[in-house]
Amino acid sequence: MSSIAPNEHSASRAHASDLKATTTQNLYALLAPITVPPTSPRAIFTNWGLAFRCRPLSVFEPETENQCRTVIELARREGVTLRAGAVGHSPSDLACTGGFMIRTDKMNKLLHVDEANGLVTVQPGMTLNALHEHLASHDLALPSVGSISDQSVGGVVVTSTHGSGLHPTAPSNISLSVRSLIIILSSGVQVTCSRDPKEDPDLFLATLCGLGTTGFITQVTFKCEKRFKLKEIAFNMPFDNFVDDFENIATSAEHVRCWYFGQRGVVRVSQCNRTSEPYKAAGSWFRNVFLTYHVVQFMLYIGRFWPQVNTWTARFASWVMKEHTEGVDDSWKIFNVDCRYPQHTTEFALPLSNTPAALRDLRTWFEKEMADPNGIRPHFPFEVRFSEADDVWLSPANGRRTCWVGVAQYKPYSLPVPFQTLFAHFERIMIAHGGRPHWAKFHPFGPNELKETYPMWDKFLDVRKRVDEEGLWVNEYIRRCFGVEGIGAEGAEKGDERNKWRYGEIM
Ligand SMILES: Cc1cc2nc3c(=O)[nH]c(=O)nc-3n(C[C@H](O)[C@H](O)[C@H](O)COP(=O)(O)OP(=O)(O)OC[C@H]3O[C@@H](n4cnc5c(N)ncnc54)[C@H](O)[C@@H]3O)c2cc1C
């Protein structure tokens, strides 16, 4: 028997070898209580944006680590790939599979709180919304979060979900707040990994933003800070002024994020800083709900038939939001914004210094479309956010100070809207300026482009292979991007008529 590495959990090794001695029939029997019936709606995985749907061969809903190990043993035994499926907020086919799926929703417990050191350990299926509540009750908070908190902890960690800000001690990449992870590898053995040299730091840096290809994460320990409030000041400025003073604006507060409304030539800038001022609401129900949700949604609906209306909708939305506003609230409530309609979205991470030129090119292209009576009439706005350079191997901010630029096309009343041509133009401009795609969003990069832009690409693939020689965690997205093959039943996945998903296929 091989020796046990310091970061391996010996009980998990014993359990894994017990499972190896169990018959396949017995594995199915053990898993029966957590197998989703094929007739259940939960046997089909649909992403939140209603762009991708898949029917895995079997879906399991484990609550314990032993059950996860049993699913892994069954998948290996049957030669079927396995993916974790969480809240489905990835706007791509990242989580989709025609193999087995572990739904993580029931792995959602708070496991440990060390208030004095701000260390909190949770299971991966906990949503950020639930995590914020737990943390607040211990006077703690995550240093930064993105636009929403509906995602699961596992989902945000493996995609390096980001907020915004070039703040030295509050990194906008949520994965940077992770202190350690516990992972079940495809061998069934459970390991702890972290930046500690004794705890396989290579595996740690490959797993953060590793898209779930190194193993199934069962525990995440975050380093939190003391609960804090943010004061947000938001105002509009002309596009040219914004681009001319770009880096100063990007660093003008702890967390800066911006929205470019091309139809009015203005940028809305939001500056957020930590504060001890009393709570203060920004805006009213009439503005925040009636106008910017109900009226805008109806106008977007009309825009499906007469795209010119989209221009007026964008102008209207920008006009509604033109005021200088100030608000104070708990950090996560200020970080989050209302993302109310399912949407197609894509986003690129540009080197910060390339961004003004990229935005100018975006504006030039946009104005050309607007001048053409048959040109594209996009929804609004382009979102602009910031991240400090980091060391997570596949983080789009790896090694470079980053500006994220994103685009969305909303689906009013969940109805389909055109987006492919717009996104193709957008991608062309972003790629020309050195953009790296957001991993969770649909993008055109394959192994060659990725190898060129990620200095740690080969090392990442080596570590992935070390911990998953057979390709247990490979799905169509991973095959397309990483150029790796999955364990045996991939052929079945490829050929299965039920699982022919393409971008935007279902809506
Ligand atoms: C409205 C909206 C707003 C968004 N805002 C932002 C934003 O501000 N910033 C940003 O960067 N992104 C943003 N995103 C993207 C989102 O944060 C990511 O797609 C995130 O991964 C979604 O998490 P999820 O829990 O829905 O995971 P899913 O989409 O279900 O899965 C994502 C990936 O996580 C893997 N995974 C999940 N759990 C585990 C586990 N336990 N072990 C191993 N792998 C696991 C899955 O296999 C899959 O590869 C947004 C998306 C939407 C729809």
The ligand as an SDF file (V2000), in Angstrom:
LIG
                    3D

 53 58  0  0  0  0  0  0  0  0999 V2000
  -27.1100   37.1570  -13.0730 C   0  0  0  0  0  0  0  0  0  0  0  0
  -25.6710   36.7180  -12.9730 C   0  0  0  0  0  0  0  0  0  0  0  0
  -24.7520   37.5510  -12.3850 C   0  0  0  0  0  0  0  0  0  0  0  0
  -23.4090   37.1520  -12.3070 C   0  0  0  0  0  0  0  0  0  0  0  0
  -22.5220   38.0220  -11.7650 N   0  0  0  0  0  0  0  0  0  0  0  0
  -21.2080   37.7140  -11.7660 C   0  0  0  0  0  0  0  0  0  0  0  0
  -20.2430   38.6280  -11.2580 C   0  0  0  0  0  0  0  0  0  0  0  0
  -20.5840   39.7000  -10.7590 O   0  0  0  0  0  0  0  0  0  0  0  0
  -18.9470   38.2870  -11.3540 N   0  0  0  0  0  0  0  0  0  0  0  0
  -18.5300   37.1060  -11.9050 C   0  0  0  0  0  0  0  0  0  0  0  0
  -17.3180   36.8660  -11.9820 O   0  0  0  0  0  0  0  0  0  0  0  0
  -19.4250   36.1850  -12.3440 N   0  0  0  0  0  0  0  0  0  0  0  0
  -20.7320   36.4700  -12.2930 C   0  0  0  0  0  0  0  0  0  0  0  0
  -21.6410   35.5400  -12.7440 N   0  0  0  0  0  0  0  0  0  0  0  0
  -21.1660   34.1920  -13.0930 C   0  0  0  0  0  0  0  0  0  0  0  0
  -21.3050   33.2350  -11.8750 C   0  0  0  0  0  0  0  0  0  0  0  0
  -20.7630   33.7860  -10.7120 O   0  0  0  0  0  0  0  0  0  0  0  0
  -20.5610   31.9210  -12.1600 C   0  0  0  0  0  0  0  0  0  0  0  0
  -21.0670   31.3570  -13.3260 O   0  0  0  0  0  0  0  0  0  0  0  0
  -20.6750   30.8950  -11.0360 C   0  0  0  0  0  0  0  0  0  0  0  0
  -19.8600   29.8010  -11.3330 O   0  0  0  0  0  0  0  0  0  0  0  0
  -22.0980   30.3940  -10.8600 C   0  0  0  0  0  0  0  0  0  0  0  0
  -22.1540   29.5640   -9.7220 O   0  0  0  0  0  0  0  0  0  0  0  0
  -23.2280   28.3890   -9.5910 P   0  0  0  0  0  0  0  0  0  0  0  0
  -23.2830   28.0660   -8.1540 O   0  0  0  0  0  0  0  0  0  0  0  0
  -24.4760   28.7700  -10.2760 O   0  0  0  0  0  0  0  0  0  0  0  0
  -22.4720   27.2170  -10.3550 O   0  0  0  0  0  0  0  0  0  0  0  0
  -22.8600   26.3930  -11.6730 P   0  0  0  0  0  0  0  0  0  0  0  0
  -23.0510   27.3500  -12.7810 O   0  0  0  0  0  0  0  0  0  0  0  0
  -23.9250   25.4360  -11.3800 O   0  0  0  0  0  0  0  0  0  0  0  0
  -21.4810   25.6100  -11.8810 O   0  0  0  0  0  0  0  0  0  0  0  0
  -20.3180   26.3350  -12.1900 C   0  0  0  0  0  0  0  0  0  0  0  0
  -19.1120   25.4250  -12.1340 C   0  0  0  0  0  0  0  0  0  0  0  0
  -18.8380   25.0900  -10.7780 O   0  0  0  0  0  0  0  0  0  0  0  0
  -18.5670   23.7020  -10.6850 C   0  0  0  0  0  0  0  0  0  0  0  0
  -18.8200   23.3170   -9.3010 N   0  0  0  0  0  0  0  0  0  0  0  0
  -19.8620   23.6670   -8.5240 C   0  0  0  0  0  0  0  0  0  0  0  0
  -19.7370   23.1180   -7.3130 N   0  0  0  0  0  0  0  0  0  0  0  0
  -18.5960   22.4030   -7.3170 C   0  0  0  0  0  0  0  0  0  0  0  0
  -17.9340   21.5820   -6.3590 C   0  0  0  0  0  0  0  0  0  0  0  0
  -18.4290   21.3910   -5.1410 N   0  0  0  0  0  0  0  0  0  0  0  0
  -16.7650   21.0020   -6.7070 N   0  0  0  0  0  0  0  0  0  0  0  0
  -16.2500   21.1730   -7.9470 C   0  0  0  0  0  0  0  0  0  0  0  0
  -16.8450   21.9240   -8.8980 N   0  0  0  0  0  0  0  0  0  0  0  0
  -17.9930   22.5320   -8.5820 C   0  0  0  0  0  0  0  0  0  0  0  0
  -19.4890   23.1060  -11.7300 C   0  0  0  0  0  0  0  0  0  0  0  0
  -19.0980   21.8060  -12.1150 O   0  0  0  0  0  0  0  0  0  0  0  0
  -19.2860   24.0950  -12.8580 C   0  0  0  0  0  0  0  0  0  0  0  0
  -18.1160   23.7830  -13.5480 O   0  0  0  0  0  0  0  0  0  0  0  0
  -22.9850   35.8870  -12.8150 C   0  0  0  0  0  0  0  0  0  0  0  0
  -23.9380   35.0350  -13.3950 C   0  0  0  0  0  0  0  0  0  0  0  0
  -25.2720   35.4490  -13.4730 C   0  0  0  0  0  0  0  0  0  0  0  0
  -26.2610   34.5370  -14.1150 C   0  0  0  0  0  0  0  0  0  0  0  0
  1  2  1  0
  2  3  1  0
  2 52  2  0
  3  4  2  0
  4  5  1  0
  4 50  1  0
  5  6  2  0
  6  7  1  0
  6 13  1  0
  7  8  2  0
  7  9  1  0
  9 10  1  0
 10 11  2  0
 10 12  1  0
 12 13  2  0
 13 14  1  0
 14 15  1  0
 14 50  1  0
 15 16  1  0
 16 17  1  0
 16 18  1  0
 18 19  1  0
 18 20  1  0
 20 21  1  0
 20 22  1  0
 22 23  1  0
 23 24  1  0
 24 25  2  0
 24 26  1  0
 24 27  1  0
 27 28  1  0
 28 29  2  0
 28 30  1  0
 28 31  1  0
 31 32  1  0
 32 33  1  0
 33 34  1  0
 33 48  1  0
 34 35  1  0
 35 36  1  0
 35 46  1  0
 36 37  1  0
 36 45  1  0
 37 38  2  0
 38 39  1  0
 39 40  1  0
 39 45  2  0
 40 41  1  0
 40 42  2  0
 42 43  1  0
 43 44  2  0
 44 45  1  0
 46 47  1  0
 46 48  1  0
 48 49  1  0
 50 51  2  0
 51 52  1  0
 52 53  1  0
M  END
$$$$
